[in-house]
């Protein structure tokens, strides 16, 4: 089995375990999957030197990017990409900047639905 297939199998197993866990455990598993699996994959999609591998990782991430209409997914993308995308858009390495620009194009606009709600309430208060 290919390394990517193992990763996808692990993610599916963890998400299934999280679905059938108690509520507090679900938060743990969601955070674990985001921090240990998804965000490193996001960073690898920008940092990898091989364009073919970068494209393959972006294909793996594309279901998340395509689901950004869901406020929870949009918030997760914002939370996970925010610390890495801007840093990589300013990187010295041209390949890193190129891959980061591709990710930015795939995920634009990166919004935090919670901050948008607060801003809307703030505007209505004026």
N, C-alpha and C positions, 0 to 999 in steps of 0.2 A: 504494500500500500504506500502511496506517495505521502510525503510529509504534510502536504496541504490537506489531504484526506483525513489524516490522523487529527489534525487541528480542528477541522470541521466536525469530526465525530466527537471530539472532546467538548467543543462548544455546545453541540446538540445535547450531549449527556448532561452537562452542567445546567443548561437551561431547563431540561426535563426535571432534574433534581430540584431546581429552584421552584418550579411550578408546583411540586407536590410537597414542599417544605412548609413549616409554619411561617406565618407572616414575617417575624423578625429574621428568620433564616433566609427568606426570599430577598430581603434587603442586602444581607451579607453576600449571597450568591450573585445578585445583580452587580454589586460593587466589585466583587471578585472578577467576574467575567469582563466588566468594563476595564478595570485596572490591569489585569494580568493577561488578558487575551486580546481585547479589541484595541485598546490604545497602543500597545506595542506593535500591533499589525499596522495601525495607522501611521505610526512613526517609521516603521520599516518601509512603507510604501513611498516615503519621501527620501529616506536615507540610502536605500539600496542603489548600488552603482549600475546594475544591469537593468536596462530599460524593459526587457521582456519580463523580468521578475517583478518590477514595479507595476507593470501593466496587469500582471496576473493577480497581484495583491489588490489592486484597485477593482478588479472584477469581483474578488471576494467581498470587498467592502461595498460594492455597488447596491446590494439590496438595502443596506442601511441608508445610503445616500438617496435612494429612490423612495424611501419611507419617511423622509423628513417632513412630510405634510402632517404626520402624527406629532402633536406637541411634545410627547414624551421622547420620541426619537430625536426631534429637533433639539430639545434641551440636552440630551445625551451627546449628540454630535458637537454642540457648542461647548459643553463641559470638557469633552475629551480632546477636541481639536484646538481649542483656544491656547493652551500652553505650548503647543508644538508648531502650529501652522505659521504663526507670525515669525517665530524664530527661524524656521526653515525658509521662509520667503526672503529673509535677509542674510542667508548663509553665504559664505564665500564661494562654495562649490556650485558651479552652474547647474550640474545635474540635480542637486538637492533643490535648488530654486525652481527648476523646470518641473520636477515632480510635485513640489508644493503648489505651484501654480495650477497644475492639472487637478489636484485635489480641491483647491479653492474653487475652480470652475465647476467641479462636480457637486460641491456642497453649498455654493453661493445661493442666497445669503445665509451666513451662520448667525442665527438669532437665538436668543434666550427667551423663550415664551414668557417666563416669569418676569423678567425685567421689562418686557413689552407691556405686560399687564399693569405693572407698577407705574410705568411712564404714562399709560392711558389714564389711569386713575389720577395721577398728578396733573395731567392736562385738564381733566374734567373738574378738578378742584379749583382751578384758576378762574 
